[in-house]
């Protein structure tokens, strides 16, 4: 949300596909480029907001996020904290963020279907 009452929306097709390509390039193991962050630091090679937007966009589109969560496993604590922050700041994204957090926390699928 901007200061003038405008809202931003994750563009499902364009933005999510661009983010997938960008993250795939960053995850390729060729020297430093394959490292997501420095050990013991939160110095991201990939902007954390891009990771959050990808996961939220996939969730809103009904696509699975497990593959990306596995690829980004070392960043799980940062992703979880970021998603919780986004959920409080953007109530309109709460459902999509909640689905990603449920997957991360291993919530049973049948509880969500009821």
C-alpha positions in Angstrom: 0.0 0.0 0.0 1.3 3.4 -0.9 0.8 6.7 1.0 -1.9 7.7 -1.5 -4.3 4.9 -0.8 -3.1 2.8 -3.8 -2.5 -0.9 -3.4 0.1 -3.1 -5.2 -0.9 -6.6 -6.3 1.4 -9.5 -7.2 0.9 -10.0 -10.9 0.5 -13.7 -11.1 1.7 -14.5 -14.6 4.4 -11.9 -15.4 5.9 -11.2 -12.0 5.8 -14.8 -10.8 7.4 -16.1 -14.0 10.1 -13.4 -13.8 10.8 -14.3 -10.2 11.1 -18.0 -11.0 13.6 -17.3 -13.7 15.6 -14.9 -11.6 15.7 -17.3 -8.6 16.6 -20.3 -10.9 19.6 -18.3 -12.2 20.7 -17.4 -8.6 20.4 -21.0 -7.4 22.7 -22.4 -10.1 25.9 -23.6 -8.5 28.7 -21.7 -10.2 30.9 -20.2 -7.5 29.4 -17.5 -5.2 26.3 -17.2 -7.4 24.9 -20.5 -6.1 25.0 -19.3 -2.4 21.8 -17.8 -1.1 23.4 -16.0 1.8 26.7 -15.9 3.8 26.9 -18.3 6.7 25.7 -16.6 9.9 24.5 -13.5 8.1 21.3 -12.4 6.5 23.2 -11.0 3.5 20.9 -12.2 0.7 22.1 -12.7 -2.8 18.4 -12.7 -3.8 16.2 -9.9 -2.4 14.0 -11.3 0.3 11.0 -9.4 -1.0 11.4 -11.3 -4.3 11.3 -14.6 -2.5 8.2 -13.6 -0.5 6.4 -12.3 -3.6 7.2 -15.6 -5.5 5.7 -17.7 -2.7 2.7 -15.5 -2.2 2.1 -15.3 -6.0 2.3 -19.1 -6.3 -0.1 -19.6 -3.4 -2.6 -17.1 -4.8 -2.5 -18.9 -8.2 -3.1 -22.2 -6.5 0.3 -23.6 -7.5 2.5 -25.7 -5.1 5.2 -23.9 -3.1 6.9 -27.0 -1.7 9.5 -27.2 -4.5 10.6 -23.6 -3.8 10.6 -24.1 -0.1 12.9 -27.1 -0.5 15.3 -25.1 -2.7 15.2 -22.2 -0.2 15.5 -24.4 2.9 18.5 -22.5 4.4 16.4 -19.3 4.4 13.3 -20.8 6.1 13.6 -18.8 9.3 13.9 -15.6 7.3 11.1 -16.5 5.0 8.8 -17.5 7.9 9.5 -14.2 9.7 9.0 -12.2 6.5 5.7 -14.0 5.8 4.4 -13.3 9.3 5.2 -9.6 8.9 3.5 -9.5 5.5 0.4 -11.2 6.9 0.1 -8.4 9.6 0.8 -5.6 7.2 -1.3 -6.9 4.2 -4.5 -8.4 5.4 -5.6 -8.8 1.7 -2.7 -11.3 1.3 -3.4 -13.2 4.6 -5.1 -16.2 3.0 -2.2 -16.8 0.5 0.4 -16.2 3.2 -1.4 -18.5 5.6 -1.3 -21.3 3.0 2.5 -20.9 2.6 3.0 -20.8 6.4 0.8 -23.9 6.8 3.0 -25.8 4.3 6.1 -24.6 6.1 4.8 -25.6 9.5 3.5 -29.0 8.3 -0.2 -28.3 8.9 -2.4 -31.3 8.0 -4.1 -30.8 4.6 -7.5 -32.1 5.9 -7.7 -29.4 8.6 -7.6 -26.7 5.9 -10.3 -28.4 3.7 -13.0 -28.4 6.4 
